Amino acid sequence: MNLQFQRLILESFKSYQALDLDLAALAPGGLYYLTGQNLAEPRLGANGCGKTGLIQGFCWVWHGTTPEGLKTTDLRPRNDKTNPSGALVLAVDGQVKRLARTTSPNHITLDRGDTTQEVVEALLGIPRDVCFHTIVLAQGQPLFLDLKPREKMGLLNLVLRLERWEVRADKARKRASFLGQQLQGYEADLTGLLHNCTSLETTLVRVETQSSEWDIAHSKALTDLQTREQTARGQLDAAEIALGRAEQASEGAGLEGDAERALASRLQEERATVAKAIRSKSLEVRAAESELARITTALQHLVGETCPTCNQPINNAEVARQRKALEGQKNKLTEPDRAGLETLEQREAQLETEIARARAAADQFNKRLMATETTVRTARNRVADLTATLKTTQAQLKQSMGQVNPYRPQLIELRDQLQTAEAEVARLSQECTAAQREEAEAQFWATGFKDVCLFLIEETLQQMEVIANATLAEAGLEGWQLKLDIERETKAGTIERGINVSVISPSNSSPVRWDTWSGGEQQRLRLIASHALSDVLLGSLGVNPSLEILDEPTQHLSAEGIADMCGYLAARAQRLNRTILYVDHTARESRLFAGVLRVTRDRMGSYVQVD
């Protein structure tokens, strides 16, 4: 009978206000790590967040109790009088069933119809005590090896069956033969793959060397081109600065020359104006001097009693009148402006000097302009040459930067081929290991069970020994053996019936009681024996569950032990195609985890996230 757990629903159960966990979403054959964080009380870390409460809820909905035997009042949320309730949705051989449980009053329904716990256990095929030693290995609860010998016997008696051992022995022999042939094929394929890997690794090393040499040469070429670019850019910047200075000097010389020539032109215009004024002023002075001389001469002639011209007697009244008229004319005459004429003549001489100076300065600036223009042309040619050099260098640099290592595609292809080959080697190695383990297990079953068919307990214990010893190496106990006996001799010499457990290891050839080993060794033995018991019990009941839960299975283990345990649990999950929940309060990381279920508790309660 296949039991596929699909969904767990809890309401008002311990720290869970409302939980709807999709168990069907967990991959079959995967090892899932269930951890937590307590945001409500951060100092507690992963404690008190609801991991154990999740397991208790699962057990309570199914069996009406928890592995610890907690009462309903212990399952209510703290500081809350709300009554817990829950449901478990599962498929029994493909038929979906819904099991629901409530409290106050206690009530259980199956597919929404009233039922009893007995009906539920008959339907699902796993009694409560068997469940807590198979599907759920709870924290702090005694495992199979922790039970007293008679308690171990009583647990086995719940599910003993005699009728199938011969059939199983025959199947085991056939299975061992099949696995032996399969293993030979795997080993032959593995040898060829290993040879191919060696060849690929040799080729890869050679191509990697060539690729590295190309990268070094290319890097050097890039560095040289970058240096040349920087040098050319620096030279171009300097040349452009020199060109700017030359153009500025040329422009300055031209402007200065233009200014001097403009000044000379303005001075020439002013000199022409002054020359014209001199000529006009000279005429005025000469005219004034001539008129003054005439009047003065005429006045001189009026002195005496006869006219100096006609020698006629002079009429004094007439003389007086003429003298008065001449003196009036003389008074009206303006004194000749000889000073103004002199000033104009001085200004004319000054202008001629300034014109000569301006022309000389203009000639000088013209010479400077011609010299600077030559410098500008030289600088422009230099800038053009350096610009062309820089562009050429930049083009070469761009081309070089765009070059791709020609060995890279080959490297990628070789690495892909090697990775594929190594993955195939790993897969075949795993299949060989699995086939070897299964062959050893099948051989154990084929050779061991036929001899103990007549006695049920011996048969069961032998089966447990086979399963446990076939997996001890996976848990780090290489070369160890677990022995289960139903009788032992007491100190008084009597025979005590019950299941007794002893261990043979590489350090001891005689059986030694299992509880004399270290805490870590005992924990590995506990888990291996419990899983062996689980396989036997579930096999006897004919039940194949889709889920196993282990709460804190790595107590007392070292880091190496935890790594071994994770590897063992992952292999078990894959081998049984069963989802295994590995619960731990300490942060763990492993590539073997198919996923992580993270229980978080905050002030609103606990909830579960699946990563």
C-alpha positions as CSV (number, residue, x, y, z in Angstrom):
1,M,0.0,0.0,0.0
2,N,1.4,3.4,-1.0
3,L,0.8,6.3,1.4
4,Q,1.4,9.6,-0.2
5,F,1.2,12.5,2.2
6,Q,-0.1,15.6,0.3
7,R,-1.0,18.3,2.8
8,L,-0.8,19.1,6.5
9,I,-3.3,21.7,7.9
10,L,-3.0,23.1,11.5
11,E,-5.1,25.8,13.2
12,S,-4.4,27.1,16.7
13,F,-1.9,24.4,17.3
14,K,0.9,25.5,19.6
15,S,2.7,28.4,17.8
16,Y,0.8,27.9,14.5
17,Q,-2.3,30.1,14.1
18,A,-2.9,28.8,10.6
19,L,-0.7,26.4,8.6
20,D,-1.3,24.8,5.2
21,L,1.8,22.9,4.2
22,D,1.9,21.3,0.7
23,L,3.8,18.1,1.3
24,A,3.1,16.9,-2.3
25,A,5.3,19.8,-3.6
26,L,8.4,18.2,-2.0
27,A,10.3,16.2,-4.5
28,P,10.2,12.4,-4.0
29,G,13.6,10.9,-3.3
30,G,14.8,14.2,-1.9
31,L,16.5,15.1,1.4
32,Y,15.0,18.3,2.8
33,Y,16.5,20.3,5.6
34,L,14.0,21.7,8.1
35,T,15.4,24.6,10.1
36,G,14.0,27.7,11.7
37,Q,14.4,31.1,13.2
38,N,12.7,32.7,16.2
39,L,12.0,36.3,15.4
40,A,9.7,36.6,18.4
41,E,12.6,35.7,20.7
42,P,15.8,36.2,18.7
43,R,18.1,35.1,21.5
44,L,16.7,31.6,21.2
45,G,18.0,31.3,17.6
46,A,16.3,28.3,16.0
47,N,14.8,27.1,19.3
48,G,11.1,27.6,20.0
49,C,10.3,28.5,16.5
50,G,7.9,25.6,15.8
51,K,9.9,22.8,14.2
52,T,9.0,20.2,16.8
53,G,5.5,21.6,16.9
54,L,5.2,20.9,13.2
55,I,6.1,17.2,13.8
56,Q,3.8,17.0,16.8
57,G,0.9,18.4,14.7
58,F,1.5,15.8,12.0
59,C,1.4,13.0,14.6
60,W,-1.5,14.4,16.5
61,V,-3.8,14.7,13.5
62,W,-2.9,11.1,12.5
63,H,-2.9,9.3,15.9
64,G,-4.5,11.8,18.3
65,T,-1.3,12.1,20.3
66,T,2.3,13.2,20.0
67,P,5.5,11.1,20.3
68,E,5.9,12.7,23.8
69,G,2.3,11.9,24.7
70,L,1.2,15.6,25.1
71,K,-2.3,16.3,26.1
72,T,-4.7,18.6,24.1
73,T,-4.2,21.4,26.7
74,D,-0.5,21.3,26.0
75,L,-1.1,21.8,22.3
76,R,-3.0,25.0,22.5
77,P,-1.2,28.3,21.6
78,R,0.3,29.9,24.7
79,N,-1.8,32.6,26.2
80,D,-4.7,31.5,24.0
81,K,-7.7,29.4,24.9
82,T,-8.5,28.5,21.3
83,N,-8.9,24.8,20.7
84,P,-6.4,23.1,18.3
85,S,-7.6,21.5,15.0
86,G,-6.0,20.0,12.0
87,A,-6.2,17.9,8.9
88,L,-4.0,15.5,7.0
89,V,-4.7,15.0,3.2
90,L,-3.1,11.8,1.8
91,A,-3.6,9.3,-1.0
92,V,-4.0,5.7,-0.1
93,D,-3.0,3.7,-3.2
94,G,-4.0,6.8,-5.3
95,Q,-7.3,7.4,-3.5
96,V,-7.3,10.8,-1.8
97,K,-8.4,10.8,1.8
98,R,-8.9,13.7,4.2
99,L,-8.3,13.0,7.9
100,A,-9.4,15.8,10.3
101,R,-9.3,16.2,14.1
102,T,-10.8,18.7,16.4
103,T,-10.9,19.2,20.2
104,S,-13.5,20.3,22.7
105,P,-15.1,18.0,22.0
106,N,-12.5,15.6,20.6
107,H,-13.7,14.6,17.2
108,I,-12.2,12.8,14.2
109,T,-13.5,12.6,10.7
110,L,-12.5,10.7,7.5
111,D,-13.6,12.3,4.3
112,R,-15.8,14.6,6.4
113,G,-17.6,11.6,7.9
114,D,-17.3,10.5,11.6
115,T,-14.8,7.8,12.3
116,T,-12.6,6.2,15.0
117,Q,-8.9,5.9,15.5
118,E,-9.1,2.2,15.0
119,V,-10.7,2.7,11.5
120,V,-8.0,5.2,10.7
121,E,-5.1,2.9,11.7
122,A,-6.8,-0.1,9.8
123,L,-7.0,2.1,6.7
124,L,-3.5,3.5,6.8
125,G,-2.0,0.2,8.1
126,I,0.5,1.7,10.6
127,P,-0.2,1.6,14.3
128,R,0.9,4.5,16.5
129,D,3.9,2.8,18.1
130,V,5.1,1.6,14.7
131,C,4.7,5.1,13.2
132,F,6.9,6.5,15.9
133,H,9.7,4.0,15.0
134,T,9.3,4.3,11.2
135,I,7.9,7.4,9.7
136,V,8.6,9.8,12.6
137,L,11.8,9.6,14.7
138,A,11.1,12.3,17.2
139,Q,13.6,14.3,19.2
140,G,14.3,13.0,22.7
141,Q,12.3,9.8,22.2
142,P,14.0,6.4,22.6
143,L,14.9,4.8,19.3
144,F,15.0,1.0,18.8
145,L,18.4,0.5,20.3
146,D,17.4,2.5,23.4
147,L,14.6,0.1,24.2
148,K,15.0,-2.7,26.7
149,P,15.5,-6.1,25.1
150,R,11.9,-7.2,25.7
151,E,10.5,-3.9,24.5
152,K,12.4,-4.4,21.3
153,M,10.7,-7.8,21.0
154,G,7.3,-6.4,21.7
155,L,7.7,-3.8,18.9
156,L,8.6,-6.5,16.4
157,N,5.6,-8.7,17.5
158,L,3.3,-6.0,16.3
159,V,4.0,-6.7,12.7
160,L,5.6,-10.2,12.4
161,R,4.8,-12.1,9.2
162,L,6.1,-15.5,8.1
163,E,4.8,-16.1,4.7
164,R,7.0,-14.2,2.3
165,W,10.6,-15.0,3.2
166,E,11.1,-17.8,0.7
167,V,9.7,-15.6,-2.1
168,R,12.0,-12.8,-0.9
169,A,15.0,-15.0,-0.9
170,D,14.4,-16.1,-4.5
171,K,13.8,-12.5,-5.6
172,A,17.0,-11.5,-3.8
173,R,19.0,-14.2,-5.6
174,K,17.6,-13.1,-9.0
175,R,18.2,-9.5,-8.0
176,A,21.7,-10.2,-7.0
177,S,22.4,-11.9,-10.3
178,F,20.9,-9.1,-12.3
179,L,22.8,-6.5,-10.2
180,G,26.1,-8.5,-10.7
181,Q,25.6,-8.4,-14.5
182,Q,24.6,-4.8,-14.4
183,L,27.6,-3.9,-12.3
184,Q,30.0,-5.5,-14.8
185,G,28.5,-3.4,-17.5
186,Y,28.8,-0.3,-15.3
187,E,32.5,-1.1,-14.5
188,A,33.4,-1.6,-18.2
189,D,31.7,1.7,-19.2
190,L,33.4,3.4,-16.3
191,T,36.9,2.2,-17.4
192,G,36.3,3.7,-20.9
193,L,35.0,7.0,-19.4
194,L,38.0,7.3,-17.1
195,H,40.4,6.8,-20.1
196,N,38.5,9.5,-22.0
197,C,38.7,11.9,-19.1
198,T,42.5,11.4,-18.9
199,S,42.8,12.1,-22.6
200,L,40.6,15.2,-22.3
201,E,42.6,16.5,-19.3
202,T,45.9,16.2,-21.2
203,T,44.5,18.1,-24.2
204,L,42.9,20.7,-21.9
205,V,46.3,21.4,-20.2
206,R,48.0,21.8,-23.6
207,V,45.3,24.2,-24.9
208,E,45.2,26.1,-21.6
209,T,49.0,26.7,-22.0
210,Q,48.5,27.9,-25.5
211,S,45.6,30.1,-24.5
212,S,47.6,31.6,-21.6
213,E,50.6,32.4,-23.9
214,W,48.2,34.1,-26.3
215,D,46.7,36.1,-23.5
216,I,50.1,37.2,-22.3
217,A,51.2,38.3,-25.8
218,H,47.9,40.0,-26.4
219,S,48.1,41.8,-23.1
220,K,51.6,43.1,-23.9
221,A,50.5,44.3,-27.4
222,L,47.6,46.1,-25.8
223,T,49.9,47.7,-23.3
224,D,52.3,48.9,-26.0
225,L,49.5,50.3,-28.1
226,Q,48.0,52.1,-25.0
227,T,51.4,53.6,-24.2
228,R,51.8,54.7,-27.8
229,E,48.3,56.2,-27.7
230,Q,49.0,58.1,-24.5
231,T,52.3,59.4,-26.0
232,A,50.6,60.5,-29.2
233,R,47.8,62.1,-27.3
234,G,50.3,64.0,-25.1
235,Q,52.3,65.1,-28.1
236,L,49.1,66.2,-29.9
237,D,47.9,68.1,-26.8
238,A,51.3,69.9,-26.7
239,A,51.2,70.7,-30.4
240,E,47.7,72.0,-30.2
241,I,48.7,74.3,-27.4
242,A,51.7,75.5,-29.4
243,L,49.4,76.0,-32.4
244,G,47.0,78.0,-30.3
245,R,49.8,80.2,-29.0
246,A,51.2,80.7,-32.6
247,E,47.7,81.6,-33.9
248,Q,47.2,84.0,-30.9
249,A,50.6,85.6,-31.6
250,S,49.8,85.9,-35.4
251,E,46.4,87.3,-34.6
252,G,47.9,89.8,-32.2
253,A,50.6,90.9,-34.7
254,G,47.9,91.3,-37.4
255,L,45.7,93.3,-35.0
256,E,48.6,95.5,-33.9
257,G,49.6,96.1,-37.5
258,D,46.1,97.0,-38.5
259,A,45.8,99.3,-35.6
260,E,49.1,101.1,-36.5
261,R,48.0,101.4,-40.2
262,A,44.6,102.7,-39.2
263,L,46.4,105.2,-36.9
264,A,48.7,106.3,-39.7
265,S,45.7,106.8,-42.0
266,R,43.9,108.9,-39.4
267,L,47.0,111.0,-38.8
268,Q,47.4,111.5,-42.6
269,E,43.9,112.7,-42.8
270,E,44.5,115.0,-39.8
271,R,47.7,116.4,-41.5
272,A,45.8,117.1,-44.7
273,T,43.3,119.1,-42.7
274,V,46.0,120.9,-40.8
275,A,47.9,121.7,-44.1
276,K,44.7,123.1,-45.5
277,A,44.2,125.2,-42.4
278,I,47.8,126.5,-42.6
279,R,47.3,127.6,-46.2
280,S,44.0,129.4,-45.2
281,K,45.6,130.9,-42.1
282,S,48.7,132.1,-44.2
283,L,46.4,133.9,-46.7
284,E,44.5,135.6,-43.8
285,V,47.7,136.8,-42.1
286,R,49.1,138.1,-45.4
287,A,45.9,139.9,-46.3
288,A,45.7,141.5,-42.8
289,E,49.3,142.6,-42.9
290,S,48.8,144.2,-46.4
291,E,45.7,146.1,-45.4
292,L,47.4,147.3,-42.2
293,A,50.4,148.5,-44.2
294,R,48.1,150.4,-46.6
295,I,46.2,152.1,-43.8
296,T,49.4,152.9,-42.0
297,T,50.9,154.4,-45.2
298,A,47.8,156.4,-45.8
299,L,47.8,157.9,-42.3
300,Q,51.4,158.8,-42.8
301,H,50.6,160.7,-45.9
302,L,48.0,162.8,-44.1
303,V,50.7,164.4,-42.0
304,G,51.6,168.0,-43.3
305,E,49.8,170.8,-45.2
306,T,50.1,169.5,-48.8
307,C,49.1,166.3,-50.3
308,P,52.1,164.2,-50.9
309,T,50.5,162.9,-54.1
310,C,49.2,166.0,-55.9
311,N,51.0,168.7,-53.9
312,Q,47.8,170.5,-53.4
313,P,47.1,172.2,-50.2
314,I,45.3,170.0,-47.6
315,N,42.1,171.0,-46.1
316,N,42.4,170.3,-42.4
317,A,38.8,169.4,-42.0
318,E,39.0,167.0,-44.8
319,V,42.2,165.6,-43.4
320,A,40.6,165.1,-40.1
321,R,37.7,163.4,-41.7
322,Q,39.9,161.0,-43.7
323,R,42.2,160.3,-40.8
324,K,39.2,159.5,-38.7
325,A,38.0,157.2,-41.4
326,L,41.4,155.4,-41.8
327,E,41.8,155.0,-38.1
328,G,38.3,153.5,-37.9
329,Q,39.3,151.0,-40.6
330,K,42.6,150.3,-38.8
331,N,40.7,149.6,-35.5
332,K,38.4,147.3,-37.3
333,L,41.3,145.2,-38.7
334,T,42.1,142.0,-36.7
335,E,45.6,141.6,-35.6
336,P,47.2,138.8,-37.8
337,D,47.0,135.4,-36.1
338,R,50.6,134.5,-36.4
339,A,50.5,132.4,-33.2
340,G,47.7,130.2,-34.5
341,L,49.6,129.8,-37.7
342,E,52.6,128.8,-35.7
343,T,50.5,126.3,-33.7
344,L,49.2,124.8,-36.9
345,E,52.6,124.5,-38.3
346,Q,53.9,122.8,-35.1
347,R,50.9,120.4,-35.2
348,E,51.7,119.6,-38.8
349,A,55.3,118.7,-37.9
350,Q,54.1,116.6,-34.9
351,L,51.7,114.7,-37.2
352,E,54.5,114.0,-39.7
353,T,56.5,112.5,-36.9
354,E,53.7,110.4,-35.6
355,I,52.8,109.2,-39.1
356,A,56.4,108.1,-39.6
357,R,56.4,106.3,-36.3
358,A,53.0,104.6,-37.1
359,R,54.3,103.5,-40.5
360,A,57.5,102.1,-39.0
361,A,55.5,100.2,-36.3
362,A,53.1,98.9,-38.9
363,D,56.1,97.6,-40.9
364,Q,57.5,96.0,-37.8
365,F,54.2,94.3,-37.0
366,N,53.9,93.1,-40.6
367,K,57.2,91.4,-40.3
368,R,56.1,89.7,-37.0
369,L,52.9,88.7,-38.7
370,M,54.8,87.0,-41.5
371,A,57.0,85.2,-39.0
372,T,54.1,84.0,-36.9
373,E,52.2,82.8,-40.0
374,T,55.1,80.6,-40.8
375,T,55.1,79.3,-37.2
376,V,51.3,78.7,-37.5
377,R,51.7,76.7,-40.7
378,T,54.4,74.6,-39.1
379,A,52.3,74.0,-36.0
380,R,49.2,73.1,-38.1
381,N,51.3,70.6,-40.1
382,R,52.5,69.1,-36.8
383,V,49.0,68.8,-35.4
384,A,47.8,67.2,-38.6
385,D,50.6,64.6,-38.5
386,L,50.1,63.9,-34.8
387,T,46.3,63.6,-35.3
388,A,46.8,61.1,-38.1
389,T,49.3,59.1,-35.9
390,L,46.8,59.1,-33.0
391,K,43.9,57.9,-35.2
392,T,46.1,55.2,-36.6
393,T,47.2,54.1,-33.1
394,Q,43.6,54.2,-31.8
395,A,42.4,52.1,-34.8
396,Q,45.1,49.6,-34.1
397,L,44.1,49.6,-30.3
398,K,40.4,49.1,-31.1
399,Q,41.2,46.3,-33.5
400,S,43.5,44.7,-30.8
401,M,40.9,45.1,-28.1
402,G,38.3,43.4,-30.3
403,Q,40.4,40.4,-30.8
404,V,39.2,37.2,-29.1
405,N,41.4,34.5,-27.8
406,P,41.3,31.9,-30.6
407,Y,41.7,29.1,-28.1
408,R,38.7,30.0,-26.0
409,P,36.1,28.2,-28.1
410,Q,38.2,25.1,-28.0
411,L,38.7,25.5,-24.2
412,I,35.0,25.8,-23.7
413,E,34.3,22.8,-25.8
414,L,37.0,20.7,-24.0
415,R,35.7,21.8,-20.6
416,D,32.2,21.0,-21.5
417,Q,33.3,17.6,-22.8
418,L,35.3,17.0,-19.6
419,Q,32.5,18.1,-17.4
420,T,30.1,15.9,-19.2
421,A,32.5,13.0,-19.0
422,E,33.2,13.6,-15.3
423,A,29.4,13.8,-14.6
424,E,29.0,10.6,-16.4
425,V,31.8,9.1,-14.4
426,A,30.2,10.3,-11.2
427,R,26.8,9.0,-12.3
428,L,28.3,5.6,-13.2
429,S,30.3,5.5,-10.0
430,Q,27.2,6.2,-8.0
431,E,25.4,3.5,-9.9
432,C,28.3,1.1,-9.3
433,T,28.2,1.9,-5.6
434,A,24.5,1.6,-5.5
435,A,24.6,-1.7,-7.5
436,Q,27.4,-3.0,-5.2
437,R,25.4,-2.1,-2.2
438,E,22.2,-3.5,-3.6
439,E,24.0,-6.6,-4.7
440,A,25.5,-7.0,-1.3
441,E,22.1,-6.5,0.3
442,A,20.5,-8.9,-2.1
443,Q,23.1,-11.5,-1.5
444,F,22.7,-11.0,2.3
445,W,18.9,-11.6,1.8
446,A,19.4,-14.5,-0.5
447,T,22.0,-16.3,1.7
448,G,20.8,-15.3,5.1
449,F,17.1,-15.6,5.2
450,K,16.6,-19.1,4.0
451,D,18.5,-20.4,7.0
452,V,16.3,-18.6,9.5
453,C,12.9,-19.0,7.9
454,L,11.6,-21.3,10.7
455,F,12.1,-18.8,13.4
456,L,10.4,-15.4,12.9
457,I,12.4,-13.3,15.3
458,E,15.7,-14.6,14.0
459,E,14.5,-13.9,10.5
460,T,13.5,-10.4,11.3
461,L,16.7,-9.7,13.2
462,Q,18.8,-11.1,10.3
463,Q,16.9,-8.8,7.9
464,M,17.7,-5.9,10.2
465,E,21.3,-6.9,10.3
466,V,21.5,-7.1,6.6
467,I,19.9,-3.7,6.0
468,A,21.9,-2.0,8.8
469,N,25.3,-3.6,7.8
470,A,24.7,-2.7,4.1
471,T,24.4,1.0,5.1
472,L,26.8,1.4,8.0
473,A,29.6,2.4,5.6
474,E,27.3,5.2,4.3
475,A,27.1,6.6,7.8
476,G,30.9,6.6,8.2
477,L,31.2,3.2,10.0
478,E,33.4,1.5,7.4
479,G,34.1,-2.1,8.4
480,W,31.6,-2.2,11.2
481,Q,28.9,-4.8,11.8
482,L,25.8,-4.8,13.9
483,K,24.7,-8.1,15.4
484,L,21.2,-8.8,16.8
485,D,20.6,-11.8,18.9
486,I,17.5,-13.1,20.7
487,E,19.3,-14.9,23.5
488,R,22.2,-14.1,25.7
489,E,23.8,-15.8,28.7
490,T,23.5,-13.9,32.0
491,K,26.2,-13.8,34.7
492,A,24.2,-16.5,36.6
493,G,24.6,-18.8,33.6
494,T,20.9,-18.6,32.6
495,I,19.6,-17.7,29.1
496,E,17.7,-14.4,28.9
497,R,15.4,-14.1,25.9
498,G,15.1,-10.7,24.3
499,I,16.8,-8.7,21.5
500,N,20.4,-7.9,22.4
501,V,22.6,-5.6,20.3
502,S,26.4,-5.9,19.9
503,V,28.9,-4.4,17.5
504,I,32.0,-5.6,15.7
505,S,34.4,-2.9,14.4
506,P,37.8,-2.7,12.8
507,S,39.2,-2.2,16.4
508,N,37.6,-5.3,17.9
509,S,37.0,-8.8,16.4
510,S,34.7,-9.9,19.2
511,P,31.2,-8.5,19.6
512,V,30.9,-5.6,22.1
513,R,27.8,-4.0,23.5
514,W,26.6,-1.1,21.4
515,D,26.2,1.3,24.3
516,T,29.9,1.1,25.2
517,W,30.9,3.3,22.2
518,S,31.2,7.1,22.1
519,G,28.2,9.3,21.8
520,G,28.7,10.0,18.1
521,E,29.3,6.3,17.3
522,Q,26.2,5.4,19.3
523,Q,24.1,8.0,17.5
524,R,25.1,6.6,14.1
525,L,24.3,3.1,15.3
526,R,20.9,4.3,16.6
527,L,19.9,5.8,13.3
528,I,21.1,2.9,11.2
529,A,19.3,0.4,13.4
530,S,16.1,2.5,13.5
531,H,16.0,2.7,9.7
532,A,16.7,-1.0,9.4
533,L,13.8,-1.6,11.8
534,S,11.7,0.8,9.8
535,D,12.4,-1.0,6.6
536,V,11.5,-4.3,8.1
537,L,8.3,-3.1,9.9
538,L,7.0,-1.2,6.9
539,G,7.9,-4.1,4.6
540,S,6.1,-6.5,6.9
541,L,3.0,-4.3,6.9
542,G,3.2,-3.8,3.2
543,V,3.2,0.0,3.5
544,N,5.3,2.3,1.4
545,P,5.0,5.9,2.8
546,S,6.2,8.9,0.9
547,L,7.6,10.7,3.9
548,E,10.1,10.2,6.8
549,I,10.8,12.7,9.5
550,L,13.9,12.8,11.6
551,D,14.1,15.3,14.5
552,E,17.7,16.2,15.5
553,P,19.3,13.0,14.2
554,T,22.8,14.4,14.3
555,Q,23.1,14.9,18.1
556,H,26.6,14.1,19.4
557,L,28.0,14.0,15.9
558,S,31.2,15.7,14.7
559,A,31.3,17.8,11.5
560,E,32.5,14.7,9.6
561,G,29.8,12.6,11.2
562,I,27.1,15.2,10.1
563,A,28.5,15.1,6.6
564,D,28.4,11.3,6.6
565,M,24.8,11.4,7.9
566,C,23.7,13.8,5.3
567,G,25.2,11.6,2.6
568,Y,23.5,8.6,4.1
569,L,20.1,10.2,4.4
570,A,20.3,11.6,0.8
571,A,21.2,8.1,-0.5
572,R,18.4,6.6,1.5
573,A,15.9,9.1,0.2
574,Q,16.9,8.5,-3.4
575,R,17.1,4.7,-2.9
576,L,13.6,4.6,-1.4
577,N,12.2,7.4,-3.6
578,R,11.0,8.9,-0.4
579,T,11.0,12.5,0.9
580,I,13.0,12.7,4.1
581,L,12.7,15.8,6.4
582,Y,15.9,16.3,8.4
583,V,15.2,18.7,11.3
584,D,18.0,20.5,13.0
585,H,18.2,23.7,15.1
586,T,21.8,24.4,13.9
587,A,22.4,25.9,10.5
588,R,23.5,23.3,8.0
589,E,24.6,23.5,4.4
590,S,24.9,20.6,2.0
591,R,24.7,20.2,-1.7
592,L,22.8,17.0,-1.0
593,F,19.7,18.9,0.2
594,A,16.9,18.9,-2.3
595,G,15.5,22.0,-0.5
596,V,15.0,23.8,2.8
597,L,11.9,24.2,4.8
598,R,12.3,27.2,7.0
599,V,10.1,27.6,10.0
600,T,9.8,31.2,11.2
601,R,8.1,32.4,14.3
602,D,7.2,36.0,14.8
603,R,4.8,37.8,17.1
604,M,1.9,36.5,14.9
605,G,2.9,32.9,15.2
606,S,4.8,30.3,13.2
607,Y,4.8,29.8,9.4
608,V,6.7,27.6,7.0
609,Q,8.5,28.6,3.8
610,V,9.9,26.1,1.3
611,D,13.1,27.2,-0.5
